[in-house]
């Protein structure tokens, strides 16, 4: 819960939330190629929080027009990182309102002088609402803290004898009933208890609302006629792999496209021409999940080459996209990858760590993937927001299956089901699918976590949202994660897979692990009897303070966490033979939350500490997951896979 003094209009600043813009263009990950360059802007930026009572001083004084240092003192702020835990000013940790970032960038001479070069500024994520200026000129705005956005800044950097440019980004972390995730601002008006204008940011989710430039910021180039987007879907016909491609080009209607598919040895296995088509790969190697096959995560490379003739001469662009050939299908009691039953044994995660908050960090990311593979985990859910693009790339590379979740967490207020909220949620799903559609690791979209799906407007809301997501991507199933009663859940009829969160003997029946088996079995049976769809136990777990021991087990001890998991596993082992298709522990690692009497320095349900050290439950889960992997592993060759054509839901 963030606190601070502010006037009634302060937090939202001078602009209104929800200025909806239709998606324009693609969002290909910036990769270097013979025709493309990139310049990383990570490092130290100048930073200032607007502590004025109305949080609008930066706009009133137009801080973006001149270097930030000229309008007052600044701090050094590392990017990427959250700003909350970096400094020693306690006001920053829970700050709500506008903060300002600035960076002077020296540009390569060719970028500023070659009018055939397109220069693009890309922000990996800025939480929550961002406004961007280059040399004092407004270039972009974006709502949403977990997905990338960009702006073509060519004209600004090529407008004169410039060797540098000044990038200014203002970010507001305020959450309202119509943001994703939602929140509310509560003004405390009792001046005998609170200063005038005092407010708190309330949320209905259990993780800290870190803010700032959380992911890489960079400049990259393309030619002025360029490959804007690529859409890939894959399939199998006997042992022939099918790669359907569609390439979108901007800058001209007159161009030629050549497409080649290369295997991991660099050998061309298929090729085509034109903006769309199908590549056929005889004896294709399939993309298999980690531990499901002896050769998991096989990736081809789709190379797209554009050539065009202009008055100034020939133009070419080149882009290479990793491609995994795999199929996904759902029956009434199975989840199938490449026609074989797949069982999710994995984790839920958070982008969270000491000091850096939600800031992207390569050493931490690689450590997490090493722990996942040590654990024998084959999957995770991006609880409760889209993770960094680099995370998805490693999932493709290592064979870690992903349930890709939107930031639709904490949707519990009636006003969060309004048309305004729905429109924004639809746009967020468009951005998410646009970014992650080509990742073979992504096998299912999750549109929300634990919404109040029993509220009357929820039925129409989720029917519309799920249908729209399926229109965006017919190749994958769609779910949302529920903790509602099976009879009252108005969104469940529209999902392809039931994902259920439950915390038996933790949030109720405290300490009574003897009731878990009965309650969990009843949960599964009622959900399946009602909907006849496969079920994933998408969250379960117990709070555990590392080093706390008690036998017989008591809550918060490592023994209690292990005992609770064991009771769940007894039922899961029964029901996975019928219709349960997965189990995801909550949580991979301890993480930070708002302060409350229920949280001792954050949520402690991790099987690893926040510093990635194992608790006793990690060894228990490791033994289980490797056993599950050995039971479910498919030992056939990488090519002999039969697609399932008679299942009622084939994607």
VEXMINU-196474 format. One record per residue (C-alpha): x, y, z; residue in one letter. Coordinates in nm, 2 decimals, always signed. Each point is the difference from the previous one (the first is absolute). Layout:
<nodes>
      X      Y      Z rest
      X      Y      Z    A
...
</nodes>
This chain:
<nodes>
      X      Y      Z rest
  +0.00  +0.00  +0.00    X
  +0.17  +0.32  -0.12    X
  -0.05  +0.32  +0.20    X
  +0.06  +0.37  -0.06    X
  -0.15  +0.34  +0.00    X
  -0.17  +0.12  -0.32    X
  -0.29  +0.21  -0.12    X
  -0.31  -0.16  -0.15    X
  +0.12  +0.01  -0.36    X
  +0.36  -0.06  +0.08    X
  +0.06  -0.36  -0.07    X
  -0.14  -0.02  -0.35    X
  +0.19  +0.31  -0.11    X
  -0.10  +0.22  -0.29    X
  -0.11  -0.28  -0.23    X
  -0.28  -0.25  +0.01    X
  +0.05  -0.37  +0.02    X
  -0.12  -0.23  -0.27    X
  +0.07  +0.21  -0.31    X
  -0.06  -0.30  -0.22    X
  +0.20  -0.04  -0.31    X
  -0.05  -0.28  -0.26    X
  +0.30  -0.22  -0.04    X
  +0.21  +0.11  -0.29    X
  +0.28  -0.21  -0.14    X
  +0.19  -0.29  +0.14    X
  +0.22  -0.05  +0.30    X
  +0.28  -0.22  -0.12    X
  +0.28  -0.03  +0.26    X
  +0.29  +0.22  -0.11    X
  +0.27  -0.23  -0.14    X
  +0.32  +0.11  -0.17    X
  +0.04  -0.11  -0.36    X
  +0.19  +0.12  -0.31    X
  -0.27  +0.27  -0.03    X
  -0.08  +0.07  +0.36    X
  +0.20  +0.15  +0.29    X
  -0.09  +0.06  +0.37    X
  +0.14  +0.22  +0.27    X
  -0.06  -0.10  +0.36    X
  -0.10  +0.29  +0.23    X
  +0.03  -0.20  +0.33    X
  +0.20  +0.16  +0.27    X
  -0.04  +0.31  +0.21    X
  -0.27  +0.25  -0.08    X
  -0.08  +0.33  +0.17    X
  -0.31  -0.04  +0.22    X
  -0.24  +0.22  +0.20    X
  -0.33  -0.08  +0.17    X
  -0.25  +0.28  +0.00    X
  -0.07  +0.04  +0.37    X
  -0.22  +0.31  -0.05    X
  -0.34  -0.01  +0.17    X
  -0.18  -0.04  -0.33    X
  +0.27  -0.21  -0.17    X
  -0.03  +0.23  -0.30    X
  +0.30  +0.23  +0.04    X
  +0.20  -0.18  -0.27    X
  -0.27  +0.08  -0.25    X
  -0.07  +0.35  +0.12    X
  +0.37  +0.08  -0.03    X
  +0.05  -0.21  -0.31    X
  +0.29  -0.20  +0.13    X
  +0.02  -0.17  -0.34    X
  +0.10  +0.31  -0.19    X
  +0.35  +0.04  +0.15    X
  +0.25  -0.24  +0.17    X
  -0.15  -0.13  +0.32    X
  +0.29  +0.13  +0.21    X
  -0.09  +0.36  -0.09    X
  -0.33  -0.02  +0.18    X
  +0.13  -0.14  +0.32    X
  +0.21  -0.28  +0.16    X
  -0.01  -0.35  -0.15    X
  +0.10  -0.35  +0.12    X
  +0.19  -0.26  -0.19    X
  -0.24  -0.28  -0.08    X
  +0.10  -0.34  -0.15    X
  -0.20  -0.12  -0.30    X
  -0.14  -0.26  -0.01    X
  -0.12  +0.00  +0.37    X
  -0.29  +0.10  +0.22    X
  +0.07  +0.34  +0.16    X
  -0.15  -0.11  +0.33    X
  +0.28  -0.18  +0.18    X
  +0.31  +0.16  -0.15    X
  +0.03  +0.31  +0.21    X
  +0.00  +0.09  +0.37    X
  -0.29  +0.25  -0.02    X
  -0.29  -0.18  +0.16    X
  -0.25  +0.22  -0.19    X
  +0.10  -0.17  -0.32    X
  -0.08  -0.35  +0.10    X
  -0.37  +0.05  +0.01    X
  -0.02  +0.30  -0.23    X
  -0.31  +0.04  -0.21    X
  -0.01  +0.25  -0.28    X
  +0.23  +0.12  -0.28    X
  +0.37  -0.07  -0.02    X
  +0.23  +0.13  -0.26    X
  +0.29  -0.18  -0.18    X
  +0.25  +0.16  -0.24    X
  +0.30  -0.12  -0.21    X
  +0.23  +0.18  -0.24    X
  +0.09  -0.24  -0.29    X
  +0.29  +0.04  -0.24    X
  -0.11  -0.13  -0.34    X
  +0.20  -0.16  -0.28    X
  +0.06  +0.25  -0.27    X
  -0.16  -0.21  -0.27    X
  -0.32  -0.02  +0.20    X
  -0.03  +0.38  +0.00    X
  +0.10  +0.06  -0.37    X
  -0.13  -0.30  -0.20    X
  -0.36  +0.08  -0.08    X
  -0.04  -0.36  -0.11    X
  +0.04  -0.11  +0.36    X
  -0.30  -0.02  +0.23    X
  +0.08  +0.05  +0.37    X
  -0.24  -0.14  +0.26    X
  -0.01  +0.05  +0.37    X
  -0.12  -0.31  +0.19    X
  -0.10  -0.02  +0.37    X
  -0.02  -0.36  +0.12    X
  -0.25  +0.10  +0.28    X
  -0.08  +0.31  +0.21    X
  -0.24  -0.05  +0.29    X
  -0.27  +0.12  -0.02    X
  -0.07  +0.29  -0.24    X
  +0.28  +0.16  -0.20    X
  +0.05  +0.32  -0.20    X
  +0.31  +0.03  -0.22    X
  +0.17  +0.30  -0.14    X
  +0.31  +0.02  -0.22    X
  +0.18  +0.34  +0.00    X
  -0.31  +0.14  +0.17    X
  -0.24  -0.13  -0.27    X
  -0.27  -0.23  +0.10    X
  +0.04  -0.34  -0.19    X
  -0.21  -0.26  +0.19    X
  -0.23  -0.09  +0.28    X
  -0.08  -0.35  +0.13    X
  -0.23  -0.15  +0.26    X
  +0.10  -0.32  +0.17    X
  +0.31  -0.10  +0.19    X
  +0.10  -0.34  -0.15    X
  +0.02  +0.03  -0.38    X
  +0.23  +0.18  -0.24    X
  -0.08  +0.31  -0.20    X
  +0.20  +0.20  -0.25    X
  +0.02  +0.32  -0.20    X
  +0.16  +0.09  -0.34    X
  +0.23  +0.29  +0.09    X
  +0.18  +0.02  -0.34    X
  -0.12  +0.35  -0.09    X
  +0.11  +0.13  +0.34    X
  +0.35  -0.13  -0.01    X
  +0.05  +0.07  -0.37    X
  -0.13  +0.36  +0.01    X
  +0.34  +0.17  +0.03    X
  +0.36  -0.03  +0.09    X
  -0.07  -0.21  +0.32    X
  +0.24  -0.24  +0.15    X
  -0.22  -0.07  +0.31    X
  -0.35  +0.00  +0.11    X
  -0.18  +0.04  +0.34    X
  -0.26  -0.26  +0.09    X
  -0.24  +0.09  +0.28    X
  -0.26  -0.24  +0.14    X
  -0.26  +0.09  +0.26    X
  -0.16  -0.30  +0.17    X
  -0.31  -0.02  +0.23    X
  -0.06  -0.31  +0.21    X
  -0.35  +0.09  +0.11    X
  -0.25  -0.28  -0.03    X
  -0.37  +0.06  -0.04    X
  -0.31  -0.22  -0.04    X
  +0.06  +0.00  -0.38    X
  +0.37  -0.08  -0.01    X
  +0.15  -0.35  -0.02    X
  +0.06  -0.08  +0.27    X
  -0.27  +0.21  +0.16    X
  +0.02  +0.20  +0.32    X
  -0.16  +0.28  +0.18    X
  +0.12  +0.33  +0.16    X
  -0.15  +0.05  +0.35    X
  +0.03  +0.35  +0.13    X
  +0.01  +0.03  +0.38    X
  -0.20  +0.31  +0.09    X
  +0.02  -0.01  +0.38    X
  +0.25  +0.27  +0.06    X
  +0.03  -0.09  +0.37    X
  +0.17  -0.32  -0.12    X
  +0.15  +0.08  -0.34    X
  +0.16  +0.30  -0.17    X
  -0.21  +0.19  -0.25    X
  -0.02  -0.18  -0.33    X
  +0.13  -0.33  +0.14    X
  -0.08  -0.30  -0.21    X
  +0.08  -0.37  -0.03    X
  +0.02  -0.22  -0.31    X
  -0.21  -0.31  +0.06    X
  +0.04  -0.31  -0.21    X
  -0.16  -0.35  +0.00    X
  +0.31  -0.20  -0.09    X
  +0.27  -0.15  +0.22    X
  +0.32  +0.14  -0.14    X
  +0.18  +0.33  +0.03    X
  -0.09  +0.26  -0.26    X
  +0.35  +0.07  -0.12    X
  +0.04  +0.27  -0.26    X
  +0.25  +0.15  -0.24    X
  +0.18  -0.10  -0.32    X
  +0.00  -0.38  +0.07    X
  +0.14  -0.13  -0.32    X
  +0.26  +0.10  -0.26    X
  -0.03  +0.33  -0.19    X
  +0.18  +0.02  -0.33    X
  +0.02  +0.16  -0.34    X
  +0.00  -0.21  -0.31    X
  +0.00  +0.05  -0.37    X
  -0.16  -0.14  -0.31    X
  -0.01  +0.11  -0.36    X
  -0.29  +0.23  -0.10    X
  -0.16  -0.30  -0.17    X
  +0.01  -0.27  +0.26    X
  -0.14  -0.33  +0.13    X
  -0.26  +0.12  +0.26    X
  -0.14  -0.32  +0.13    X
  +0.00  -0.38  -0.05    X
  -0.27  -0.25  +0.11    X
  +0.09  -0.37  +0.02    X
  -0.23  -0.30  +0.07    X
  +0.12  -0.36  -0.02    X
  -0.14  -0.34  -0.05    X
  +0.08  -0.36  -0.11    X
  -0.12  -0.22  -0.28    X
  +0.14  -0.35  +0.07    X
  +0.37  +0.07  +0.06    X
  +0.00  +0.32  -0.21    X
  +0.02  +0.32  +0.19    X
  -0.22  +0.29  -0.12    X
  +0.11  +0.36  +0.06    X
  -0.26  +0.25  -0.11    X
  +0.14  +0.35  -0.02    X
  -0.14  +0.35  -0.07    X
  +0.23  +0.30  -0.04    X
  -0.11  +0.36  +0.03    X
  +0.20  +0.28  -0.16    X
  -0.01  +0.37  +0.06    X
  +0.14  +0.29  -0.22    X
  -0.10  -0.12  -0.34    X
  -0.24  -0.23  -0.19    X
  +0.26  -0.10  -0.25    X
  +0.25  -0.25  +0.13    X
  +0.12  -0.36  -0.02    X
  +0.02  -0.25  +0.29    X
  +0.21  -0.31  +0.03    X
  -0.06  -0.24  +0.29    X
  +0.24  -0.28  +0.11    X
  -0.03  -0.24  +0.29    X
  +0.34  -0.12  +0.14    X
  +0.05  -0.28  +0.25    X
  +0.23  +0.02  +0.30    X
  +0.30  -0.10  -0.22    X
  -0.07  +0.29  -0.23    X
  -0.13  -0.21  -0.29    X
  -0.29  +0.13  -0.21    X
  -0.29  -0.25  +0.04    X
  -0.27  +0.20  -0.17    X
  -0.05  +0.33  -0.18    X
  -0.26  +0.21  -0.16    X
  -0.08  +0.34  -0.14    X
  -0.27  +0.26  +0.05    X
  -0.18  +0.15  +0.30    X
  -0.17  -0.32  +0.11    X
  +0.03  -0.37  -0.06    X
  +0.07  -0.34  +0.15    X
  +0.34  -0.16  +0.04    X
  +0.01  -0.38  +0.01    X
  +0.28  -0.17  +0.20    X
  +0.04  -0.37  -0.07    X
  +0.10  -0.20  +0.31    X
  -0.04  +0.31  +0.22    X
  +0.15  +0.02  +0.34    X
  -0.28  +0.11  +0.24    X
  +0.02  +0.25  +0.28    X
  -0.05  -0.21  +0.32    X
  -0.02  +0.11  +0.36    X
  +0.28  -0.05  +0.24    X
  +0.01  -0.36  +0.13    X
  -0.27  -0.11  -0.24    X
  +0.24  -0.11  -0.27    X
  +0.37  -0.09  -0.03    X
  +0.05  +0.30  -0.24    X
  -0.21  +0.28  +0.14    X
  -0.05  +0.36  -0.12    X
  +0.12  -0.05  -0.36    X
  +0.00  +0.34  -0.17    X
  +0.02  +0.08  -0.37    X
  +0.09  +0.35  -0.13    X
  -0.24  +0.17  -0.24    X
  +0.20  +0.25  -0.21    X
  -0.20  +0.27  -0.18    X
  +0.17  +0.21  -0.26    X
  -0.17  +0.31  -0.15    X
  +0.13  +0.18  -0.31    X
  -0.15  +0.30  -0.17    X
  +0.10  +0.26  -0.26    X
  -0.04  +0.37  +0.08    X
  +0.10  +0.32  -0.18    X
  +0.30  +0.02  +0.23    X
  +0.11  -0.36  -0.08    X
  -0.06  -0.35  +0.13    X
  -0.12  -0.06  +0.35    X
  +0.03  -0.33  +0.20    X
  -0.11  -0.12  +0.34    X
  +0.07  -0.32  +0.18    X
  -0.16  -0.15  +0.31    X
  +0.06  -0.35  +0.16    X
  -0.27  -0.15  +0.22    X
  +0.04  -0.32  +0.21    X
  -0.28  -0.25  -0.08    X
  -0.10  -0.31  +0.19    X
  -0.23  -0.25  -0.18    X
  -0.26  -0.13  +0.24    X
  -0.37  -0.05  +0.04    X
  -0.23  +0.06  +0.30    X
  -0.34  -0.16  +0.05    X
  -0.25  -0.04  +0.29    X
  -0.25  -0.28  +0.05    X
  -0.25  -0.03  +0.28    X
  +0.26  -0.16  +0.23    X
  +0.35  +0.06  -0.16    X
  +0.24  +0.27  -0.11    X
  +0.19  -0.11  -0.30    X
  +0.33  +0.12  -0.14    X
  +0.10  -0.16  -0.33    X
  -0.29  -0.24  +0.04    X
  +0.14  -0.13  +0.33    X
  -0.15  +0.05  +0.35    X
  +0.18  +0.28  +0.18    X
  +0.00  +0.04  +0.38    X
  +0.09  +0.34  +0.14    X
  +0.24  -0.04  +0.30    X
  +0.12  +0.34  +0.06    X
  -0.01  +0.33  +0.19    X
  -0.16  +0.34  +0.02    X
  +0.26  +0.28  +0.01    X
  +0.04  +0.37  +0.04    X
  +0.24  +0.25  -0.15    X
  +0.14  +0.10  +0.34    X
  +0.33  +0.02  +0.17    X
  +0.19  +0.19  +0.27    X
  +0.09  +0.37  -0.09    X
  -0.09  -0.03  -0.37    X
  -0.37  -0.07  +0.07    X
  -0.15  -0.10  -0.34    X
  +0.30  +0.12  -0.19    X
  +0.13  -0.23  -0.27    X
  +0.33  -0.17  +0.10    X
  +0.18  -0.26  -0.21    X
  +0.19  -0.17  +0.29    X
  -0.32  -0.04  +0.19    X
  -0.19  -0.13  -0.30    X
  +0.27  -0.27  -0.08    X
  +0.00  -0.10  +0.37    X
  -0.37  -0.05  -0.01    X
  +0.01  -0.21  -0.31    X
  +0.28  -0.21  +0.15    X
  -0.22  -0.05  +0.31    X
  -0.30  -0.09  -0.21    X
  +0.19  -0.27  -0.18    X
  +0.16  -0.13  +0.32    X
  -0.35  -0.02  +0.14    X
  -0.13  -0.20  -0.29    X
  -0.26  +0.26  -0.08    X
  -0.13  +0.00  -0.36    X
  -0.23  +0.30  +0.02    X
  -0.10  +0.32  +0.17    X
  -0.27  +0.26  -0.01    X
  +0.10  +0.37  -0.04    X
  -0.19  +0.09  +0.31    X
  -0.15  +0.26  -0.01    X
  +0.12  +0.20  -0.30    X
  +0.21  -0.05  -0.32    X
  +0.36  -0.06  +0.07    X
  +0.30  +0.15  -0.19    X
  +0.05  -0.11  -0.36    X
  +0.34  -0.15  +0.09    X
  -0.18  -0.23  +0.25    X
  -0.21  -0.14  -0.28    X
  +0.30  -0.04  -0.22    X
  +0.17  -0.22  +0.26    X
  -0.32  -0.20  +0.04    X
  +0.02  -0.07  -0.37    X
  +0.36  -0.09  +0.03    X
  -0.03  -0.23  +0.30    X
  -0.34  -0.15  -0.07    X
  -0.18  +0.15  +0.30    X
  -0.37  +0.02  -0.07    X
  -0.18  +0.32  +0.07    X
  -0.35  +0.10  +0.10    X
  +0.02  +0.37  -0.11    X
  -0.21  +0.22  +0.23    X
  -0.13  +0.35  -0.04    X
  +0.02  +0.25  +0.28    X
  -0.37  -0.06  +0.08    X
  +0.05  -0.06  +0.37    X
  -0.21  +0.15  +0.27    X
  -0.31  +0.05  -0.21    X
  -0.24  +0.00  +0.29    X
  -0.19  +0.33  -0.02    X
  -0.32  +0.04  -0.20    X
  +0.14  +0.31  -0.18    X
  +0.29  -0.21  -0.12    X
  -0.25  -0.19  -0.22    X
  -0.11  +0.32  -0.18    X
  +0.03  +0.05  -0.37    X
  +0.30  +0.22  +0.06    X
  +0.18  -0.28  +0.18    X
  -0.10  -0.26  -0.25    X
  +0.13  +0.21  -0.29    X
  +0.33  +0.04  +0.17    X
  +0.02  -0.37  +0.08    X
  -0.07  -0.08  -0.37    X
  +0.28  +0.23  -0.10    X
  +0.24  -0.16  +0.25    X
  -0.07  -0.35  -0.14    X
  +0.06  +0.14  -0.35    X
  +0.34  +0.13  +0.11    X
  +0.09  -0.32  +0.18    X
  -0.10  -0.23  -0.29    X
  +0.18  +0.23  -0.24    X
  +0.32  -0.03  +0.20    X
  +0.00  -0.37  +0.10    X
  -0.19  -0.17  -0.29    X
  +0.31  -0.16  -0.15    X
  +0.14  -0.16  +0.31    X
  -0.04  -0.38  -0.01    X
  +0.04  -0.01  +0.38    X
  -0.33  +0.19  +0.04    X
  -0.28  -0.26  -0.01    X
  -0.29  +0.18  +0.16    X
  -0.12  +0.36  +0.07    X
  -0.13  +0.09  +0.34    X
  -0.21  +0.32  +0.00    X
  -0.03  +0.05  +0.38    X
  +0.08  -0.13  +0.34    X
  -0.26  -0.04  +0.28    X
  -0.25  +0.25  -0.13    X
  -0.33  +0.05  +0.18    X
  -0.15  -0.22  -0.28    X
  -0.32  -0.05  +0.20    X
  -0.11  +0.37  -0.05    X
  -0.28  +0.04  -0.25    X
  +0.20  +0.20  -0.26    X
  +0.28  -0.27  +0.00    X
  -0.18  -0.24  -0.24    X
  -0.02  +0.25  -0.29    X
  +0.35  +0.14  +0.09    X
  +0.17  -0.34  -0.02    X
  -0.20  -0.13  -0.29    X
  +0.10  +0.30  -0.20    X
  +0.36  +0.00  +0.12    X
  +0.06  -0.37  -0.07    X
  -0.17  +0.00  -0.34    X
  +0.21  +0.30  -0.10    X
  +0.32  -0.18  +0.11    X
  -0.09  -0.30  -0.20    X
  -0.07  +0.22  -0.30    X
  +0.35  +0.15  +0.04    X
  +0.16  -0.35  +0.03    X
  -0.21  -0.31  -0.09    X
  +0.31  -0.22  +0.04    X
  +0.00  +0.00  +0.38    X
  -0.25  -0.07  +0.28    X
  -0.11  +0.28  +0.24    X
  -0.07  -0.01  +0.37    X
  -0.02  +0.22  +0.30    X
  +0.10  -0.10  +0.35    X
  -0.29  -0.02  +0.25    X
  -0.05  -0.04  +0.38    X
  -0.37  +0.03  -0.03    X
  -0.26  -0.26  +0.09    X
  -0.06  -0.23  -0.30    X
  -0.37  +0.07  +0.00    X
  +0.04  +0.38  +0.01    X
  +0.28  +0.05  -0.25    X
  -0.15  +0.18  -0.30    X
  +0.32  -0.01  -0.21    X
  +0.07  -0.37  +0.03    X
  -0.23  -0.11  -0.29    X
  +0.21  +0.19  -0.25    X
  +0.35  -0.13  +0.09    X
  +0.17  -0.30  -0.16    X
  +0.18  -0.12  +0.32    X
  -0.12  +0.05  +0.36    X
  +0.28  +0.15  +0.21    X
  -0.08  +0.00  +0.37    X
  +0.18  +0.16  +0.30    X
  -0.06  -0.14  +0.34    X
  +0.17  +0.02  +0.34    X
  -0.15  -0.27  +0.22    X
  +0.13  +0.00  +0.36    X
  +0.16  +0.34  -0.06    X
  -0.26  +0.28  -0.04    X
  -0.26  -0.21  +0.18    X
  +0.01  -0.31  +0.22    X
  +0.33  +0.14  +0.12    X
  +0.24  -0.27  +0.09    X
  -0.24  -0.29  -0.08    X
  +0.18  -0.18  -0.27    X
  -0.22  -0.31  +0.05    X
  -0.29  +0.17  -0.19    X
  +0.20  +0.07  -0.32    X
  -0.05  -0.32  -0.18    X
  -0.38  +0.00  +0.04    X
  -0.04  +0.37  -0.09    X
  +0.24  -0.02  -0.30    X
  -0.16  -0.31  -0.14    X
  -0.34  +0.16  +0.04    X
  +0.12  +0.32  -0.18    X
  +0.12  -0.20  -0.30    X
  -0.30  -0.22  -0.03    X
  -0.25  +0.29  +0.01    X
  +0.19  +0.21  -0.25    X
  +0.04  -0.29  -0.24    X
  -0.36  -0.12  +0.04    X
  -0.12  +0.35  -0.08    X
  +0.22  +0.09  -0.30    X
  +0.16  -0.33  -0.14    X
  +0.32  +0.18  -0.07    X
  +0.36  -0.08  +0.11    X
  +0.11  +0.16  +0.32    X
  +0.33  +0.15  +0.12    X
  +0.06  +0.06  +0.37    X
  +0.14  +0.34  -0.08    X
  +0.09  +0.11  +0.35    X
  +0.05  -0.18  +0.33    X
  +0.25  +0.05  +0.29    X
  +0.08  +0.13  +0.34    X
  +0.19  +0.29  +0.16    X
  +0.34  -0.12  +0.13    X
  +0.27  +0.19  +0.18    X
  +0.34  -0.15  -0.10    X
  +0.16  -0.16  +0.30    X
  -0.32  -0.03  +0.20    X
  -0.04  -0.36  +0.11    X
  -0.27  -0.17  +0.21    X
  -0.09  -0.37  +0.03    X
  -0.29  -0.08  +0.01    X
  -0.03  +0.26  -0.27    X
  -0.14  +0.35  +0.08    X
  -0.09  +0.27  -0.25    X
  +0.29  +0.21  -0.14    X
  +0.25  -0.29  +0.07    X
  +0.18  -0.17  -0.28    X
  -0.16  -0.33  +0.12    X
  -0.35  +0.14  -0.04    X
  +0.07  +0.11  -0.36    X
  +0.13  -0.34  -0.09    X
  -0.29  -0.18  +0.18    X
  -0.26  +0.21  -0.18    X
  +0.16  -0.06  -0.34    X
  +0.00  -0.38  +0.07    X
  -0.37  +0.00  +0.08    X
  -0.07  +0.18  -0.33    X
  +0.22  -0.24  -0.19    X
  -0.19  -0.30  +0.12    X
  -0.32  +0.13  -0.16    X
  +0.18  +0.13  -0.31    X
  +0.14  -0.34  -0.06    X
  -0.35  -0.15  -0.01    X
  -0.16  +0.27  -0.21    X
  +0.28  +0.04  -0.26    X
  -0.10  -0.35  -0.11    X
  -0.34  +0.14  -0.09    X
  -0.02  +0.37  -0.10    X
  +0.25  +0.21  +0.20    X
  +0.27  +0.11  -0.24    X
  +0.23  +0.20  +0.22    X
  +0.12  +0.14  +0.33    X
  +0.18  +0.33  +0.05    X
  +0.14  +0.08  +0.34    X
  -0.05  +0.34  +0.16    X
  +0.27  +0.13  -0.01    X
  +0.34  -0.05  -0.15    X
  +0.16  +0.25  +0.23    X
  -0.09  +0.24  +0.28    X
  -0.10  +0.34  -0.13    X
  -0.08  +0.35  +0.13    X
  -0.35  +0.12  +0.08    X
  -0.16  +0.30  +0.16    X
  +0.05  +0.03  +0.37    X
  -0.27  -0.16  +0.22    X
  -0.02  -0.20  +0.32    X
  -0.05  -0.31  -0.22    X
  +0.32  +0.04  -0.19    X
  +0.35  -0.02  +0.17    X
  +0.22  +0.18  -0.25    X
  -0.20  -0.13  -0.29    X
  -0.16  -0.33  -0.11    X
  +0.19  -0.30  +0.13    X
  -0.17  -0.28  -0.20    X
  +0.30  -0.05  -0.21    X
  +0.18  -0.33  -0.01    X
  +0.31  +0.21  -0.04    X
  +0.08  +0.32  +0.19    X
  +0.00  +0.33  -0.17    X
  +0.38  -0.05  -0.02    X
  -0.07  -0.33  -0.19    X
  +0.11  -0.23  +0.28    X
  -0.20  -0.33  +0.04    X
  -0.24  -0.07  +0.28    X
  -0.08  -0.36  +0.09    X
  -0.30  -0.01  -0.23    X
  +0.23  +0.06  -0.30    X
  +0.16  -0.34  +0.05    X
  -0.34  -0.16  +0.04    X
  -0.13  +0.15  -0.32    X
  +0.32  -0.08  -0.19    X
  -0.04  -0.37  +0.09    X
  -0.36  +0.01  -0.11    X
  +0.06  +0.19  -0.33    X
  +0.28  -0.23  -0.11    X
  -0.22  -0.30  +0.08    X
  -0.29  +0.15  -0.21    X
  +0.24  +0.08  -0.28    X
  +0.12  -0.36  -0.02    X
  -0.36  -0.13  +0.00    X
  -0.12  +0.24  -0.27    X
  +0.30  +0.03  -0.23    X
  -0.06  -0.09  -0.36    X
  +0.30  -0.21  -0.12    X
  -0.08  +0.00  -0.37    X
  +0.21  +0.17  -0.26    X
  -0.03  +0.37  -0.06    X
  -0.18  -0.05  -0.33    X
  -0.26  -0.28  +0.06    X
  -0.29  +0.20  +0.15    X
  -0.36  -0.04  -0.09    X
  -0.22  +0.31  +0.02    X
  -0.34  -0.05  +0.16    X
  -0.27  +0.08  -0.24    X
  -0.30  -0.14  +0.18    X
  +0.02  +0.20  +0.32    X
  -0.29  +0.25  +0.06    X
  +0.24  +0.29  +0.06    X
  +0.29  -0.01  -0.24    X
  +0.21  +0.32  -0.03    X
</nodes>
